[in-house]
């Protein structure tokens, strides 16, 4: 399971012109689910995302996590993250989870986030338009 996290000042997801999820300061989480992922991996990734230190402290060092700054999380499914891009000019998607498994684990991940943080989400498998103000920019790839 992969989370591409971006520290944002704000972020929003639109589907057919309608805002389906939005946050202020926090993390935009692009979530990719791989074939062998399960609830244990999802829970571990929630722990990493919620405790990863990407926000600045009083000294300007990235020592604070999203919880410590009272931030929010916006979770967006991103099936292209597990793509195989090692060769050629077109990505292969055989490492990605079956859509039913991916949706179940996306929902589980988002539900687990909601237990500890204000959480918004996109709409699984929808054609989403994501807008954000990347603060920094600060972007990290987390994988479990």
Chimera marker file (.cmm) of the C-alpha trace (Angstrom):
<marker_set name="trace">
<marker id="1" x="0.000" y="0.000" z="0.000" r="1" g="1" b="0" radius="0.5"/>
<marker id="2" x="1.300" y="3.398" z="-1.002" r="1" g="1" b="0" radius="0.5"/>
<marker id="3" x="0.492" y="6.881" z="0.265" r="1" g="1" b="0" radius="0.5"/>
<marker id="4" x="1.838" y="9.870" z="-1.595" r="1" g="1" b="0" radius="0.5"/>
<marker id="5" x="1.371" y="12.614" z="0.990" r="1" g="1" b="0" radius="0.5"/>
<marker id="6" x="1.490" y="16.310" z="0.266" r="1" g="1" b="0" radius="0.5"/>
<marker id="7" x="1.518" y="19.004" z="2.924" r="1" g="1" b="0" radius="0.5"/>
<marker id="8" x="-1.186" y="21.448" z="1.869" r="1" g="1" b="0" radius="0.5"/>
<marker id="9" x="-2.630" y="24.782" z="2.902" r="1" g="1" b="0" radius="0.5"/>
<marker id="10" x="-5.882" y="23.614" z="1.337" r="1" g="1" b="0" radius="0.5"/>
<marker id="11" x="-7.124" y="20.910" z="-1.023" r="1" g="1" b="0" radius="0.5"/>
<marker id="12" x="-10.392" y="19.889" z="-2.647" r="1" g="1" b="0" radius="0.5"/>
<marker id="13" x="-11.825" y="17.147" z="-4.848" r="1" g="1" b="0" radius="0.5"/>
<marker id="14" x="-14.586" y="17.724" z="-7.371" r="1" g="1" b="0" radius="0.5"/>
<marker id="15" x="-16.679" y="15.182" z="-9.237" r="1" g="1" b="0" radius="0.5"/>
<marker id="16" x="-18.877" y="16.506" z="-12.054" r="1" g="1" b="0" radius="0.5"/>
<marker id="17" x="-18.260" y="20.044" z="-10.805" r="1" g="1" b="0" radius="0.5"/>
<marker id="18" x="-19.446" y="19.260" z="-7.254" r="1" g="1" b="0" radius="0.5"/>
<marker id="19" x="-17.039" y="19.456" z="-4.295" r="1" g="1" b="0" radius="0.5"/>
<marker id="20" x="-17.111" y="16.018" z="-2.650" r="1" g="1" b="0" radius="0.5"/>
<marker id="21" x="-14.266" y="16.598" z="-0.191" r="1" g="1" b="0" radius="0.5"/>
<marker id="22" x="-12.158" y="19.514" z="0.966" r="1" g="1" b="0" radius="0.5"/>
<marker id="23" x="-9.751" y="20.436" z="3.750" r="1" g="1" b="0" radius="0.5"/>
<marker id="24" x="-7.760" y="23.354" z="5.044" r="1" g="1" b="0" radius="0.5"/>
<marker id="25" x="-4.264" y="22.849" z="6.442" r="1" g="1" b="0" radius="0.5"/>
<marker id="26" x="-3.246" y="19.223" z="6.473" r="1" g="1" b="0" radius="0.5"/>
<marker id="27" x="-2.304" y="16.367" z="4.194" r="1" g="1" b="0" radius="0.5"/>
<marker id="28" x="-3.567" y="15.357" z="0.790" r="1" g="1" b="0" radius="0.5"/>
<marker id="29" x="-3.136" y="11.579" z="0.688" r="1" g="1" b="0" radius="0.5"/>
<marker id="30" x="-3.091" y="9.916" z="-2.714" r="1" g="1" b="0" radius="0.5"/>
<marker id="31" x="-3.659" y="6.246" z="-1.868" r="1" g="1" b="0" radius="0.5"/>
<marker id="32" x="-2.584" y="3.334" z="-4.054" r="1" g="1" b="0" radius="0.5"/>
<marker id="33" x="-3.643" y="-0.211" z="-3.161" r="1" g="1" b="0" radius="0.5"/>
<marker id="34" x="-1.526" y="-3.149" z="-4.312" r="1" g="1" b="0" radius="0.5"/>
<marker id="35" x="-2.531" y="-6.786" z="-4.879" r="1" g="1" b="0" radius="0.5"/>
<marker id="36" x="-1.359" y="-8.252" z="-1.561" r="1" g="1" b="0" radius="0.5"/>
<marker id="37" x="-2.525" y="-5.398" z="0.661" r="1" g="1" b="0" radius="0.5"/>
<marker id="38" x="-4.788" y="-6.042" z="3.630" r="1" g="1" b="0" radius="0.5"/>
<marker id="39" x="-6.268" y="-4.303" z="6.671" r="1" g="1" b="0" radius="0.5"/>
<marker id="40" x="-3.044" y="-4.706" z="8.686" r="1" g="1" b="0" radius="0.5"/>
<marker id="41" x="-1.074" y="-2.823" z="6.025" r="1" g="1" b="0" radius="0.5"/>
<marker id="42" x="-3.775" y="-0.178" z="5.794" r="1" g="1" b="0" radius="0.5"/>
<marker id="43" x="-3.749" y="0.337" z="9.553" r="1" g="1" b="0" radius="0.5"/>
<marker id="44" x="0.060" y="0.585" z="9.589" r="1" g="1" b="0" radius="0.5"/>
<marker id="45" x="-0.058" y="3.151" z="6.791" r="1" g="1" b="0" radius="0.5"/>
<marker id="46" x="-2.624" y="5.209" z="8.711" r="1" g="1" b="0" radius="0.5"/>
<marker id="47" x="-0.208" y="5.219" z="11.665" r="1" g="1" b="0" radius="0.5"/>
<marker id="48" x="2.635" y="6.382" z="9.437" r="1" g="1" b="0" radius="0.5"/>
<marker id="49" x="0.588" y="9.088" z="7.702" r="1" g="1" b="0" radius="0.5"/>
<marker id="50" x="-0.847" y="10.457" z="10.940" r="1" g="1" b="0" radius="0.5"/>
<marker id="51" x="2.510" y="10.556" z="12.737" r="1" g="1" b="0" radius="0.5"/>
<marker id="52" x="4.898" y="11.467" z="9.908" r="1" g="1" b="0" radius="0.5"/>
<marker id="53" x="6.593" y="14.746" z="10.791" r="1" g="1" b="0" radius="0.5"/>
<marker id="54" x="6.131" y="17.145" z="7.886" r="1" g="1" b="0" radius="0.5"/>
<marker id="55" x="5.016" y="20.360" z="9.598" r="1" g="1" b="0" radius="0.5"/>
<marker id="56" x="7.381" y="22.970" z="10.964" r="1" g="1" b="0" radius="0.5"/>
<marker id="57" x="7.915" y="23.643" z="14.645" r="1" g="1" b="0" radius="0.5"/>
<marker id="58" x="8.768" y="27.044" z="16.139" r="1" g="1" b="0" radius="0.5"/>
<marker id="59" x="12.371" y="26.642" z="14.925" r="1" g="1" b="0" radius="0.5"/>
<marker id="60" x="11.361" y="25.960" z="11.329" r="1" g="1" b="0" radius="0.5"/>
<marker id="61" x="12.227" y="22.242" z="11.492" r="1" g="1" b="0" radius="0.5"/>
<marker id="62" x="9.854" y="19.550" z="10.225" r="1" g="1" b="0" radius="0.5"/>
<marker id="63" x="9.183" y="18.069" z="13.662" r="1" g="1" b="0" radius="0.5"/>
<marker id="64" x="5.387" y="18.114" z="13.889" r="1" g="1" b="0" radius="0.5"/>
<marker id="65" x="2.825" y="15.697" z="12.469" r="1" g="1" b="0" radius="0.5"/>
<marker id="66" x="-0.643" y="16.459" z="11.151" r="1" g="1" b="0" radius="0.5"/>
<marker id="67" x="-2.254" y="15.689" z="14.509" r="1" g="1" b="0" radius="0.5"/>
<marker id="68" x="0.036" y="18.109" z="16.355" r="1" g="1" b="0" radius="0.5"/>
<marker id="69" x="-0.956" y="21.000" z="14.087" r="1" g="1" b="0" radius="0.5"/>
<marker id="70" x="-4.675" y="20.140" z="14.302" r="1" g="1" b="0" radius="0.5"/>
<marker id="71" x="-4.615" y="19.441" z="10.580" r="1" g="1" b="0" radius="0.5"/>
<marker id="72" x="-6.990" y="17.542" z="8.354" r="1" g="1" b="0" radius="0.5"/>
<marker id="73" x="-6.592" y="14.731" z="5.836" r="1" g="1" b="0" radius="0.5"/>
<marker id="74" x="-8.062" y="14.390" z="2.355" r="1" g="1" b="0" radius="0.5"/>
<marker id="75" x="-7.830" y="10.811" z="1.039" r="1" g="1" b="0" radius="0.5"/>
<marker id="76" x="-8.028" y="10.281" z="-2.731" r="1" g="1" b="0" radius="0.5"/>
<marker id="77" x="-7.822" y="6.879" z="-4.424" r="1" g="1" b="0" radius="0.5"/>
<marker id="78" x="-4.994" y="6.765" z="-6.950" r="1" g="1" b="0" radius="0.5"/>
<marker id="79" x="-4.830" y="3.505" z="-8.891" r="1" g="1" b="0" radius="0.5"/>
<marker id="80" x="-1.789" y="4.667" z="-10.883" r="1" g="1" b="0" radius="0.5"/>
<marker id="81" x="0.577" y="4.712" z="-7.874" r="1" g="1" b="0" radius="0.5"/>
<marker id="82" x="1.344" y="0.952" z="-7.952" r="1" g="1" b="0" radius="0.5"/>
<marker id="83" x="1.973" y="1.083" z="-11.709" r="1" g="1" b="0" radius="0.5"/>
<marker id="84" x="5.068" y="-0.576" z="-13.127" r="1" g="1" b="0" radius="0.5"/>
<marker id="85" x="7.007" y="2.125" z="-14.980" r="1" g="1" b="0" radius="0.5"/>
<marker id="86" x="10.434" y="0.462" z="-15.143" r="1" g="1" b="0" radius="0.5"/>
<marker id="87" x="10.482" y="0.019" z="-18.914" r="1" g="1" b="0" radius="0.5"/>
<marker id="88" x="8.706" y="1.139" z="-22.020" r="1" g="1" b="0" radius="0.5"/>
<marker id="89" x="6.513" y="4.158" z="-22.520" r="1" g="1" b="0" radius="0.5"/>
<marker id="90" x="3.261" y="2.844" z="-21.069" r="1" g="1" b="0" radius="0.5"/>
<marker id="91" x="2.592" y="1.888" z="-17.451" r="1" g="1" b="0" radius="0.5"/>
<marker id="92" x="1.620" y="-1.637" z="-16.480" r="1" g="1" b="0" radius="0.5"/>
<marker id="93" x="-1.067" y="-2.062" z="-13.837" r="1" g="1" b="0" radius="0.5"/>
<marker id="94" x="-0.701" y="-5.713" z="-12.834" r="1" g="1" b="0" radius="0.5"/>
<marker id="95" x="0.565" y="-4.787" z="-9.336" r="1" g="1" b="0" radius="0.5"/>
<marker id="96" x="-2.641" y="-2.937" z="-8.481" r="1" g="1" b="0" radius="0.5"/>
<marker id="97" x="-5.368" y="-4.554" z="-6.407" r="1" g="1" b="0" radius="0.5"/>
<marker id="98" x="-8.603" y="-5.786" z="-7.965" r="1" g="1" b="0" radius="0.5"/>
<marker id="99" x="-11.070" y="-2.844" z="-7.917" r="1" g="1" b="0" radius="0.5"/>
<marker id="100" x="-13.339" y="-4.459" z="-5.284" r="1" g="1" b="0" radius="0.5"/>
<marker id="101" x="-10.393" y="-5.100" z="-2.959" r="1" g="1" b="0" radius="0.5"/>
<marker id="102" x="-8.973" y="-1.649" z="-3.603" r="1" g="1" b="0" radius="0.5"/>
<marker id="103" x="-12.279" y="0.052" z="-2.782" r="1" g="1" b="0" radius="0.5"/>
<marker id="104" x="-12.695" y="-1.968" z="0.418" r="1" g="1" b="0" radius="0.5"/>
<marker id="105" x="-9.172" y="-1.079" z="1.593" r="1" g="1" b="0" radius="0.5"/>
<marker id="106" x="-9.559" y="2.560" z="0.508" r="1" g="1" b="0" radius="0.5"/>
<marker id="107" x="-12.708" y="2.784" z="2.640" r="1" g="1" b="0" radius="0.5"/>
<marker id="108" x="-10.996" y="0.996" z="5.525" r="1" g="1" b="0" radius="0.5"/>
<marker id="109" x="-7.986" y="3.339" z="5.370" r="1" g="1" b="0" radius="0.5"/>
<marker id="110" x="-10.251" y="6.407" z="5.249" r="1" g="1" b="0" radius="0.5"/>
<marker id="111" x="-12.411" y="5.100" z="8.113" r="1" g="1" b="0" radius="0.5"/>
<marker id="112" x="-9.300" y="4.511" z="10.239" r="1" g="1" b="0" radius="0.5"/>
<marker id="113" x="-8.115" y="8.057" z="9.511" r="1" g="1" b="0" radius="0.5"/>
<marker id="114" x="-11.506" y="9.394" z="10.622" r="1" g="1" b="0" radius="0.5"/>
<marker id="115" x="-11.016" y="7.779" z="14.032" r="1" g="1" b="0" radius="0.5"/>
<marker id="116" x="-8.067" y="10.086" z="14.769" r="1" g="1" b="0" radius="0.5"/>
<marker id="117" x="-8.267" y="13.054" z="12.371" r="1" g="1" b="0" radius="0.5"/>
<marker id="118" x="-10.816" y="15.214" z="10.589" r="1" g="1" b="0" radius="0.5"/>
<marker id="119" x="-10.958" y="13.360" z="7.262" r="1" g="1" b="0" radius="0.5"/>
<marker id="120" x="-12.490" y="14.096" z="3.877" r="1" g="1" b="0" radius="0.5"/>
<marker id="121" x="-12.325" y="11.836" z="0.871" r="1" g="1" b="0" radius="0.5"/>
<marker id="122" x="-12.716" y="11.685" z="-2.835" r="1" g="1" b="0" radius="0.5"/>
<marker id="123" x="-15.029" y="9.272" z="-4.612" r="1" g="1" b="0" radius="0.5"/>
<marker id="124" x="-13.561" y="5.885" z="-5.474" r="1" g="1" b="0" radius="0.5"/>
<marker id="125" x="-13.198" y="5.195" z="-9.225" r="1" g="1" b="0" radius="0.5"/>
<marker id="126" x="-14.714" y="8.553" z="-10.165" r="1" g="1" b="0" radius="0.5"/>
<marker id="127" x="-13.197" y="11.017" z="-12.602" r="1" g="1" b="0" radius="0.5"/>
<marker id="128" x="-11.969" y="13.448" z="-9.951" r="1" g="1" b="0" radius="0.5"/>
<marker id="129" x="-10.499" y="16.902" z="-10.274" r="1" g="1" b="0" radius="0.5"/>
<marker id="130" x="-8.092" y="17.524" z="-7.404" r="1" g="1" b="0" radius="0.5"/>
<marker id="131" x="-6.936" y="21.023" z="-6.541" r="1" g="1" b="0" radius="0.5"/>
<marker id="132" x="-4.398" y="21.870" z="-3.877" r="1" g="1" b="0" radius="0.5"/>
<marker id="133" x="-1.966" y="24.402" z="-2.605" r="1" g="1" b="0" radius="0.5"/>
<marker id="134" x="1.136" y="22.352" z="-1.833" r="1" g="1" b="0" radius="0.5"/>
<marker id="135" x="2.749" y="24.024" z="1.172" r="1" g="1" b="0" radius="0.5"/>
<marker id="136" x="6.509" y="24.020" z="0.722" r="1" g="1" b="0" radius="0.5"/>
<marker id="137" x="6.255" y="22.129" z="-1.561" r="1" g="1" b="0" radius="0.5"/>
<marker id="138" x="6.504" y="19.117" z="0.720" r="1" g="1" b="0" radius="0.5"/>
<marker id="139" x="5.720" y="15.677" z="-0.747" r="1" g="1" b="0" radius="0.5"/>
<marker id="140" x="6.666" y="12.210" z="0.565" r="1" g="1" b="0" radius="0.5"/>
<marker id="141" x="6.137" y="8.635" z="-0.669" r="1" g="1" b="0" radius="0.5"/>
<marker id="142" x="5.204" y="6.258" z="2.157" r="1" g="1" b="0" radius="0.5"/>
<marker id="143" x="4.899" y="2.549" z="1.514" r="1" g="1" b="0" radius="0.5"/>
<marker id="144" x="4.127" y="-0.432" z="3.751" r="1" g="1" b="0" radius="0.5"/>
<link id1="1" id2="2" r="1" g="1" b="0" radius="0.2"/>
<link id1="2" id2="3" r="1" g="1" b="0" radius="0.2"/>
<link id1="3" id2="4" r="1" g="1" b="0" radius="0.2"/>
<link id1="4" id2="5" r="1" g="1" b="0" radius="0.2"/>
<link id1="5" id2="6" r="1" g="1" b="0" radius="0.2"/>
<link id1="6" id2="7" r="1" g="1" b="0" radius="0.2"/>
<link id1="7" id2="8" r="1" g="1" b="0" radius="0.2"/>
<link id1="8" id2="9" r="1" g="1" b="0" radius="0.2"/>
<link id1="9" id2="10" r="1" g="1" b="0" radius="0.2"/>
<link id1="10" id2="11" r="1" g="1" b="0" radius="0.2"/>
<link id1="11" id2="12" r="1" g="1" b="0" radius="0.2"/>
<link id1="12" id2="13" r="1" g="1" b="0" radius="0.2"/>
<link id1="13" id2="14" r="1" g="1" b="0" radius="0.2"/>
<link id1="14" id2="15" r="1" g="1" b="0" radius="0.2"/>
<link id1="15" id2="16" r="1" g="1" b="0" radius="0.2"/>
<link id1="16" id2="17" r="1" g="1" b="0" radius="0.2"/>
<link id1="17" id2="18" r="1" g="1" b="0" radius="0.2"/>
<link id1="18" id2="19" r="1" g="1" b="0" radius="0.2"/>
<link id1="19" id2="20" r="1" g="1" b="0" radius="0.2"/>
<link id1="20" id2="21" r="1" g="1" b="0" radius="0.2"/>
<link id1="21" id2="22" r="1" g="1" b="0" radius="0.2"/>
<link id1="22" id2="23" r="1" g="1" b="0" radius="0.2"/>
<link id1="23" id2="24" r="1" g="1" b="0" radius="0.2"/>
<link id1="24" id2="25" r="1" g="1" b="0" radius="0.2"/>
<link id1="25" id2="26" r="1" g="1" b="0" radius="0.2"/>
<link id1="26" id2="27" r="1" g="1" b="0" radius="0.2"/>
<link id1="27" id2="28" r="1" g="1" b="0" radius="0.2"/>
<link id1="28" id2="29" r="1" g="1" b="0" radius="0.2"/>
<link id1="29" id2="30" r="1" g="1" b="0" radius="0.2"/>
<link id1="30" id2="31" r="1" g="1" b="0" radius="0.2"/>
<link id1="31" id2="32" r="1" g="1" b="0" radius="0.2"/>
<link id1="32" id2="33" r="1" g="1" b="0" radius="0.2"/>
<link id1="33" id2="34" r="1" g="1" b="0" radius="0.2"/>
<link id1="34" id2="35" r="1" g="1" b="0" radius="0.2"/>
<link id1="35" id2="36" r="1" g="1" b="0" radius="0.2"/>
<link id1="36" id2="37" r="1" g="1" b="0" radius="0.2"/>
<link id1="37" id2="38" r="1" g="1" b="0" radius="0.2"/>
<link id1="38" id2="39" r="1" g="1" b="0" radius="0.2"/>
<link id1="39" id2="40" r="1" g="1" b="0" radius="0.2"/>
<link id1="40" id2="41" r="1" g="1" b="0" radius="0.2"/>
<link id1="41" id2="42" r="1" g="1" b="0" radius="0.2"/>
<link id1="42" id2="43" r="1" g="1" b="0" radius="0.2"/>
<link id1="43" id2="44" r="1" g="1" b="0" radius="0.2"/>
<link id1="44" id2="45" r="1" g="1" b="0" radius="0.2"/>
<link id1="45" id2="46" r="1" g="1" b="0" radius="0.2"/>
<link id1="46" id2="47" r="1" g="1" b="0" radius="0.2"/>
<link id1="47" id2="48" r="1" g="1" b="0" radius="0.2"/>
<link id1="48" id2="49" r="1" g="1" b="0" radius="0.2"/>
<link id1="49" id2="50" r="1" g="1" b="0" radius="0.2"/>
<link id1="50" id2="51" r="1" g="1" b="0" radius="0.2"/>
<link id1="51" id2="52" r="1" g="1" b="0" radius="0.2"/>
<link id1="52" id2="53" r="1" g="1" b="0" radius="0.2"/>
<link id1="53" id2="54" r="1" g="1" b="0" radius="0.2"/>
<link id1="54" id2="55" r="1" g="1" b="0" radius="0.2"/>
<link id1="55" id2="56" r="1" g="1" b="0" radius="0.2"/>
<link id1="56" id2="57" r="1" g="1" b="0" radius="0.2"/>
<link id1="57" id2="58" r="1" g="1" b="0" radius="0.2"/>
<link id1="58" id2="59" r="1" g="1" b="0" radius="0.2"/>
<link id1="59" id2="60" r="1" g="1" b="0" radius="0.2"/>
<link id1="60" id2="61" r="1" g="1" b="0" radius="0.2"/>
<link id1="61" id2="62" r="1" g="1" b="0" radius="0.2"/>
<link id1="62" id2="63" r="1" g="1" b="0" radius="0.2"/>
<link id1="63" id2="64" r="1" g="1" b="0" radius="0.2"/>
<link id1="64" id2="65" r="1" g="1" b="0" radius="0.2"/>
<link id1="65" id2="66" r="1" g="1" b="0" radius="0.2"/>
<link id1="66" id2="67" r="1" g="1" b="0" radius="0.2"/>
<link id1="67" id2="68" r="1" g="1" b="0" radius="0.2"/>
<link id1="68" id2="69" r="1" g="1" b="0" radius="0.2"/>
<link id1="69" id2="70" r="1" g="1" b="0" radius="0.2"/>
<link id1="70" id2="71" r="1" g="1" b="0" radius="0.2"/>
<link id1="71" id2="72" r="1" g="1" b="0" radius="0.2"/>
<link id1="72" id2="73" r="1" g="1" b="0" radius="0.2"/>
<link id1="73" id2="74" r="1" g="1" b="0" radius="0.2"/>
<link id1="74" id2="75" r="1" g="1" b="0" radius="0.2"/>
<link id1="75" id2="76" r="1" g="1" b="0" radius="0.2"/>
<link id1="76" id2="77" r="1" g="1" b="0" radius="0.2"/>
<link id1="77" id2="78" r="1" g="1" b="0" radius="0.2"/>
<link id1="78" id2="79" r="1" g="1" b="0" radius="0.2"/>
<link id1="79" id2="80" r="1" g="1" b="0" radius="0.2"/>
<link id1="80" id2="81" r="1" g="1" b="0" radius="0.2"/>
<link id1="81" id2="82" r="1" g="1" b="0" radius="0.2"/>
<link id1="82" id2="83" r="1" g="1" b="0" radius="0.2"/>
<link id1="83" id2="84" r="1" g="1" b="0" radius="0.2"/>
<link id1="84" id2="85" r="1" g="1" b="0" radius="0.2"/>
<link id1="85" id2="86" r="1" g="1" b="0" radius="0.2"/>
<link id1="86" id2="87" r="1" g="1" b="0" radius="0.2"/>
<link id1="87" id2="88" r="1" g="1" b="0" radius="0.2"/>
<link id1="88" id2="89" r="1" g="1" b="0" radius="0.2"/>
<link id1="89" id2="90" r="1" g="1" b="0" radius="0.2"/>
<link id1="90" id2="91" r="1" g="1" b="0" radius="0.2"/>
<link id1="91" id2="92" r="1" g="1" b="0" radius="0.2"/>
<link id1="92" id2="93" r="1" g="1" b="0" radius="0.2"/>
<link id1="93" id2="94" r="1" g="1" b="0" radius="0.2"/>
<link id1="94" id2="95" r="1" g="1" b="0" radius="0.2"/>
<link id1="95" id2="96" r="1" g="1" b="0" radius="0.2"/>
<link id1="96" id2="97" r="1" g="1" b="0" radius="0.2"/>
<link id1="97" id2="98" r="1" g="1" b="0" radius="0.2"/>
<link id1="98" id2="99" r="1" g="1" b="0" radius="0.2"/>
<link id1="99" id2="100" r="1" g="1" b="0" radius="0.2"/>
<link id1="100" id2="101" r="1" g="1" b="0" radius="0.2"/>
<link id1="101" id2="102" r="1" g="1" b="0" radius="0.2"/>
<link id1="102" id2="103" r="1" g="1" b="0" radius="0.2"/>
<link id1="103" id2="104" r="1" g="1" b="0" radius="0.2"/>
<link id1="104" id2="105" r="1" g="1" b="0" radius="0.2"/>
<link id1="105" id2="106" r="1" g="1" b="0" radius="0.2"/>
<link id1="106" id2="107" r="1" g="1" b="0" radius="0.2"/>
<link id1="107" id2="108" r="1" g="1" b="0" radius="0.2"/>
<link id1="108" id2="109" r="1" g="1" b="0" radius="0.2"/>
<link id1="109" id2="110" r="1" g="1" b="0" radius="0.2"/>
<link id1="110" id2="111" r="1" g="1" b="0" radius="0.2"/>
<link id1="111" id2="112" r="1" g="1" b="0" radius="0.2"/>
<link id1="112" id2="113" r="1" g="1" b="0" radius="0.2"/>
<link id1="113" id2="114" r="1" g="1" b="0" radius="0.2"/>
<link id1="114" id2="115" r="1" g="1" b="0" radius="0.2"/>
<link id1="115" id2="116" r="1" g="1" b="0" radius="0.2"/>
<link id1="116" id2="117" r="1" g="1" b="0" radius="0.2"/>
<link id1="117" id2="118" r="1" g="1" b="0" radius="0.2"/>
<link id1="118" id2="119" r="1" g="1" b="0" radius="0.2"/>
<link id1="119" id2="120" r="1" g="1" b="0" radius="0.2"/>
<link id1="120" id2="121" r="1" g="1" b="0" radius="0.2"/>
<link id1="121" id2="122" r="1" g="1" b="0" radius="0.2"/>
<link id1="122" id2="123" r="1" g="1" b="0" radius="0.2"/>
<link id1="123" id2="124" r="1" g="1" b="0" radius="0.2"/>
<link id1="124" id2="125" r="1" g="1" b="0" radius="0.2"/>
<link id1="125" id2="126" r="1" g="1" b="0" radius="0.2"/>
<link id1="126" id2="127" r="1" g="1" b="0" radius="0.2"/>
<link id1="127" id2="128" r="1" g="1" b="0" radius="0.2"/>
<link id1="128" id2="129" r="1" g="1" b="0" radius="0.2"/>
<link id1="129" id2="130" r="1" g="1" b="0" radius="0.2"/>
<link id1="130" id2="131" r="1" g="1" b="0" radius="0.2"/>
<link id1="131" id2="132" r="1" g="1" b="0" radius="0.2"/>
<link id1="132" id2="133" r="1" g="1" b="0" radius="0.2"/>
<link id1="133" id2="134" r="1" g="1" b="0" radius="0.2"/>
<link id1="134" id2="135" r="1" g="1" b="0" radius="0.2"/>
<link id1="135" id2="136" r="1" g="1" b="0" radius="0.2"/>
<link id1="136" id2="137" r="1" g="1" b="0" radius="0.2"/>
<link id1="137" id2="138" r="1" g="1" b="0" radius="0.2"/>
<link id1="138" id2="139" r="1" g="1" b="0" radius="0.2"/>
<link id1="139" id2="140" r="1" g="1" b="0" radius="0.2"/>
<link id1="140" id2="141" r="1" g="1" b="0" radius="0.2"/>
<link id1="141" id2="142" r="1" g="1" b="0" radius="0.2"/>
<link id1="142" id2="143" r="1" g="1" b="0" radius="0.2"/>
<link id1="143" id2="144" r="1" g="1" b="0" radius="0.2"/>
</marker_set>
